[in-house]
Amino acid sequence: MRITLLFLLSFVLQFIIIQASRKWAFCVDAGESEKPQRLHTFSTARAGGLGIFFSTLIPFSLLGDNAEALMLASLPVFAAGFYEDFRTGLSPAKRLLLMSCGPAAFILLSGDAIVSIGFLALPFALAAPFTVFAVVGVANAMNVIDGVNGLASGVSIIALIFLAAISYIYGDQLVLNISVVLIVSIAGFFVWNYPKGKIFLGDGGAYFIGFLLAETSVLLVDRNPAISPWFPMVLLVYPVFEVFFSIYRRRIKRRGSAMAADSFHLHTLICKRVTKSNSRTSVYLWALVWVFGSAAFIFHANTPALVAIVIVFAAVYVFIYRRIIRFNNPF
């Protein structure tokens, strides 16, 4: 019953935002924009993150423990993205600084940080800044893959399903509850976003989901030392690797700015050269994420195996990317 009510709350909030956007031109992603990565042709509300944010407020406050701290720490991260959705104009430096306040606040409030990378324990003086870097990186990575209908939200739901399953096995009720709340809240957005794209996550939604995914992963590993820190890394390897590969492509191969937007992300290439369909593109990448998530689930406590899985993913990604680039439509 509670899950149904939460889904309905998220669903209704998205509907209200869609109507408000149409009536008052509120947080609109224009169909005629000059963004090189744009794949839609109609002006669309880009404030889906607002509905997800408000639909999680009450459940997180009822969970207690570190859930309240998590929601409080998410405020600067969500604000950084939502400002871009509402007005735009926040410089990358200011945006990163504001986003960094989120994981820093959560470390102060909860004491949870990435204290091990599997092969090496980190002293807190290194663990704290590394955690801030990693969490902000995942938040940005989720925004990078938010380019076709259902992709970012679908990838997030898949990762959260595996986080929920592992937390259930280990009896971690807090992480299980957080994961379920997020799955249901995102699902209320997903049905509006996929397949027709009635509303987009926006920067605020992508940053918010990415932040919560990263911090929930930190909580899971910190509270359950038997779980390898590489387990959540594999769950999120697609968006994370997309960022690293994009930096390599833009800075090394094309000798341009690593921060400059372009139309050469994997999802963009698949959409334009393989599927010719916005919605079908997501299905291909969901399948890829599910396969590697399943492998992570099986080897969740085996760090060497998980590292090997990350390497295999990188090889598969590069192979697919090069095939599409070289042969235009090889599938």
VMD Tcl script that draws the C-alpha trace (Angstrom):
set ca {
  {0.00 0.00 0.00}
  {2.78 2.45 0.93}
  {4.65 1.63 -2.25}
  {1.52 2.24 -4.32}
  {0.91 5.59 -2.63}
  {4.52 6.63 -3.21}
  {4.29 5.72 -6.89}
  {1.03 7.67 -7.24}
  {2.57 10.68 -5.49}
  {5.53 10.71 -7.87}
  {3.25 10.08 -10.87}
  {0.87 12.93 -9.97}
  {3.72 15.36 -9.23}
  {5.15 14.70 -12.69}
  {1.74 15.38 -14.24}
  {1.47 18.69 -12.36}
  {4.96 19.70 -13.50}
  {4.15 18.85 -17.13}
  {1.00 21.00 -17.00}
  {2.81 23.87 -15.25}
  {5.57 23.75 -17.85}
  {3.06 23.97 -20.70}
  {1.11 26.81 -19.12}
  {3.94 28.99 -17.80}
  {6.94 27.82 -19.89}
  {8.44 26.45 -16.69}
  {11.82 24.66 -17.05}
  {11.44 23.99 -20.77}
  {13.98 22.18 -22.96}
  {13.31 23.80 -26.32}
  {13.01 21.52 -29.32}
  {14.78 24.09 -31.50}
  {17.80 24.45 -29.16}
  {21.33 24.37 -30.57}
  {22.55 21.63 -28.21}
  {24.65 19.17 -30.25}
  {23.42 16.23 -28.16}
  {19.72 17.08 -28.62}
  {17.63 14.15 -29.94}
  {14.11 15.51 -29.44}
  {12.13 17.84 -31.71}
  {9.44 19.18 -29.35}
  {9.79 21.57 -26.43}
  {9.57 19.46 -23.28}
  {9.47 20.03 -19.52}
  {12.87 19.27 -17.99}
  {11.93 19.37 -14.32}
  {11.24 15.67 -13.69}
  {13.82 15.76 -10.94}
  {11.58 18.14 -9.01}
  {8.85 15.51 -8.79}
  {11.31 12.78 -7.75}
  {12.85 15.09 -5.14}
  {9.55 15.98 -3.48}
  {8.19 12.43 -3.65}
  {11.19 11.18 -1.63}
  {11.07 13.87 1.05}
  {8.44 12.27 3.30}
  {9.61 8.63 2.95}
  {13.22 9.57 3.70}
  {12.16 11.56 6.76}
  {10.29 8.50 8.06}
  {13.22 6.12 7.54}
  {15.33 7.95 10.10}
  {18.96 6.98 10.71}
  {21.17 8.20 7.87}
  {18.28 8.64 5.43}
  {17.46 12.07 6.80}
  {21.12 13.09 6.57}
  {21.18 11.78 3.00}
  {18.19 13.90 2.00}
  {19.64 17.00 3.66}
  {23.00 16.49 1.97}
  {21.31 16.13 -1.41}
  {19.97 19.70 -1.30}
  {23.04 21.52 -2.73}
  {23.45 18.84 -5.42}
  {19.83 19.10 -6.52}
  {19.95 22.90 -6.29}
  {22.99 23.06 -8.58}
  {21.17 21.12 -11.26}
  {17.75 22.67 -10.83}
  {19.22 26.15 -11.17}
  {20.43 25.10 -14.63}
  {16.98 23.72 -15.45}
  {15.24 26.88 -14.29}
  {17.57 29.68 -15.36}
  {20.92 28.35 -16.68}
  {24.11 30.38 -16.36}
  {25.84 28.69 -13.42}
  {29.51 28.30 -14.31}
  {31.01 24.77 -14.24}
  {33.32 25.77 -11.36}
  {30.47 27.10 -9.23}
  {28.31 24.10 -10.07}
  {31.03 21.63 -9.05}
  {31.72 23.57 -5.86}
  {28.05 23.57 -4.91}
  {27.71 19.88 -5.73}
  {30.78 19.05 -3.64}
  {29.00 20.47 -0.59}
  {26.56 17.52 -0.76}
  {28.93 14.58 -0.20}
  {31.04 16.69 2.16}
  {27.94 17.37 4.27}
  {26.96 13.70 4.27}
  {30.42 12.68 5.49}
  {30.11 15.19 8.35}
  {26.58 14.10 9.22}
  {27.00 10.34 8.93}
  {30.73 9.61 9.05}
  {30.36 7.30 6.03}
  {33.04 7.49 3.35}
  {34.90 5.28 0.89}
  {37.55 3.92 3.25}
  {38.69 1.09 1.00}
  {39.14 0.56 -2.73}
  {39.37 -3.21 -2.34}
  {43.12 -3.65 -2.52}
  {43.99 -0.69 -0.35}
  {42.56 0.89 2.80}
  {42.37 4.67 2.78}
  {43.07 6.89 5.80}
  {40.19 9.25 6.50}
  {42.27 12.23 5.32}
  {42.27 10.64 1.85}
  {38.92 8.85 2.08}
  {36.93 12.07 2.58}
  {38.13 13.99 -0.51}
  {38.11 10.81 -2.60}
  {34.47 10.21 -1.60}
  {33.53 13.77 -2.56}
  {35.26 13.33 -5.93}
  {33.63 9.95 -6.59}
  {30.09 11.02 -5.61}
  {30.22 14.24 -7.64}
  {31.63 12.21 -10.53}
  {28.73 9.73 -10.46}
  {26.20 12.57 -10.26}
  {27.71 14.17 -13.36}
  {27.96 10.78 -15.09}
  {24.23 10.23 -14.68}
  {23.65 13.59 -16.34}
  {25.93 12.64 -19.24}
  {23.90 9.54 -20.15}
  {20.58 11.37 -19.81}
  {20.25 11.79 -23.56}
  {17.46 9.47 -24.73}
  {14.09 8.61 -23.21}
  {14.30 6.29 -20.24}
  {18.05 5.73 -20.34}
  {19.27 7.45 -17.16}
  {16.17 6.55 -15.14}
  {16.21 2.96 -16.42}
  {19.91 2.51 -15.65}
  {19.28 3.95 -12.18}
  {16.39 1.57 -11.50}
  {18.48 -1.44 -12.61}
  {21.36 -0.41 -10.32}
  {18.94 0.15 -7.42}
  {17.35 -3.27 -7.94}
  {20.74 -4.91 -7.47}
  {21.53 -2.69 -4.47}
  {18.17 -3.65 -2.95}
  {18.77 -7.35 -3.60}
  {22.21 -7.35 -1.96}
  {21.03 -5.27 1.01}
  {18.18 -7.75 1.49}
  {20.60 -10.68 1.48}
  {22.81 -8.96 4.07}
  {19.87 -7.81 6.18}
  {20.63 -4.10 5.73}
  {17.15 -2.68 6.17}
  {18.19 0.95 5.78}
  {19.82 0.52 2.38}
  {16.97 -1.75 1.29}
  {14.37 0.88 2.24}
  {16.30 3.70 0.57}
  {16.66 1.65 -2.61}
  {12.97 0.74 -2.74}
  {11.87 4.35 -2.15}
  {14.11 5.53 -4.97}
  {12.98 2.77 -7.36}
  {9.32 3.65 -6.83}
  {9.86 7.42 -6.99}
  {11.86 7.14 -10.20}
  {9.24 4.75 -11.63}
  {6.61 7.49 -11.21}
  {8.75 9.65 -13.49}
  {9.72 6.81 -15.82}
  {6.20 6.14 -17.08}
  {5.95 9.76 -18.25}
  {9.45 9.80 -19.73}
  {9.42 6.46 -21.55}
  {8.78 5.91 -24.38}
  {7.21 9.24 -25.43}
  {9.37 11.70 -23.48}
  {6.57 13.79 -21.96}
  {9.04 15.10 -19.37}
  {12.81 14.96 -18.89}
  {14.88 14.51 -15.72}
  {16.79 17.74 -16.28}
  {20.14 18.43 -14.64}
  {18.51 18.56 -11.21}
  {16.99 15.11 -11.57}
  {20.12 13.51 -13.03}
  {22.37 15.00 -10.36}
  {19.94 14.10 -7.59}
  {19.59 10.47 -8.68}
  {23.32 10.11 -9.32}
  {24.14 11.54 -5.90}
  {21.72 9.23 -4.11}
  {22.95 6.20 -6.06}
  {26.55 6.97 -5.16}
  {25.87 7.69 -1.49}
  {23.61 4.64 -1.11}
  {26.48 2.58 -2.51}
  {28.85 4.16 0.03}
  {26.41 3.31 2.82}
  {26.04 -0.29 1.66}
  {29.78 -0.99 1.50}
  {30.58 0.95 4.68}
  {27.92 -0.92 6.67}
  {28.71 -4.32 5.13}
  {32.50 -4.81 4.83}
  {32.07 -8.23 3.19}
  {30.74 -6.46 0.06}
  {33.51 -5.30 -2.25}
  {33.63 -1.56 -3.02}
  {33.91 -2.62 -6.66}
  {30.37 -4.05 -6.56}
  {28.66 -0.64 -6.92}
  {31.43 0.38 -9.31}
  {30.31 -2.36 -11.72}
  {26.65 -1.39 -11.26}
  {27.52 2.15 -12.34}
  {30.32 1.31 -14.77}
  {28.37 2.40 -17.86}
  {27.78 6.06 -16.88}
  {31.20 6.31 -15.20}
  {33.06 4.88 -18.20}
  {31.03 7.11 -20.53}
  {32.48 10.13 -18.72}
  {36.08 8.90 -18.90}
  {35.73 7.92 -22.54}
  {34.14 11.29 -23.37}
  {37.07 13.11 -21.74}
  {39.50 10.96 -23.73}
  {37.58 11.54 -26.96}
  {37.25 15.29 -26.54}
  {40.62 16.12 -25.02}
  {43.03 13.53 -26.43}
  {41.53 12.49 -29.75}
  {39.87 15.76 -30.80}
  {42.19 18.10 -28.82}
  {39.30 20.21 -27.60}
  {37.77 21.06 -24.25}
  {36.91 18.07 -22.07}
  {33.82 19.97 -20.89}
  {32.45 20.81 -24.35}
  {29.18 19.06 -25.26}
  {29.15 16.95 -28.41}
  {27.01 14.42 -30.25}
  {29.33 11.44 -29.99}
  {28.14 9.67 -26.84}
  {27.46 5.97 -27.26}
  {23.71 6.41 -26.83}
  {23.67 9.17 -29.47}
  {25.54 7.03 -31.99}
  {23.30 4.02 -31.38}
  {20.22 6.19 -31.79}
  {21.35 7.92 -34.99}
  {23.16 5.04 -36.70}
  {21.72 1.79 -35.37}
  {18.19 1.91 -33.96}
  {17.00 5.17 -35.58}
  {14.74 5.33 -32.54}
  {15.04 7.31 -29.31}
  {13.18 4.79 -27.17}
  {14.68 1.59 -28.65}
  {18.17 2.90 -27.95}
  {17.55 2.66 -24.22}
  {16.60 -1.02 -24.49}
  {20.01 -1.89 -25.96}
  {21.83 -0.13 -23.15}
  {19.53 -1.40 -20.40}
  {20.36 -4.93 -21.56}
  {24.09 -4.17 -21.38}
  {23.76 -2.72 -17.87}
  {21.61 -5.64 -16.71}
  {24.13 -8.24 -17.94}
  {27.04 -6.59 -16.14}
  {24.89 -5.88 -13.07}
  {24.05 -9.58 -12.89}
  {27.75 -10.44 -13.02}
  {28.39 -7.92 -10.24}
  {25.65 -9.49 -8.15}
  {27.21 -12.95 -8.50}
  {30.72 -11.76 -7.59}
  {29.72 -8.98 -5.17}
  {32.32 -10.02 -2.58}
  {35.14 -10.88 -5.00}
  {37.22 -7.79 -5.76}
  {39.57 -9.33 -8.39}
  {36.57 -10.73 -10.30}
  {34.78 -7.37 -10.17}
  {37.87 -5.54 -11.43}
  {38.03 -8.03 -14.30}
  {34.36 -7.33 -15.07}
  {35.09 -3.59 -15.26}
  {37.91 -4.30 -17.73}
  {35.63 -6.53 -19.81}
  {32.98 -3.80 -19.87}
  {35.53 -1.24 -21.07}
  {36.60 -3.61 -23.85}
  {32.99 -4.27 -24.89}
  {32.16 -0.56 -24.85}
  {35.16 0.37 -27.02}
  {34.47 -2.52 -29.41}
  {30.83 -1.44 -29.91}
  {31.83 2.22 -30.24}
  {34.50 1.55 -32.85}
  {32.22 -0.73 -34.86}
  {29.55 1.96 -35.04}
  {32.05 4.70 -35.93}
  {33.89 2.65 -38.58}
  {31.02 0.82 -40.20}
  {28.19 3.27 -39.51}
  {25.55 0.58 -38.90}
  {27.09 -2.86 -38.35}
  {24.21 -4.51 -36.50}
}
mol new
graphics top color blue
foreach p $ca { graphics top sphere $p radius 0.5 }
foreach p [lrange $ca 0 end-1] q [lrange $ca 1 end] { graphics top cylinder $p $q radius 0.2 }
display resetview
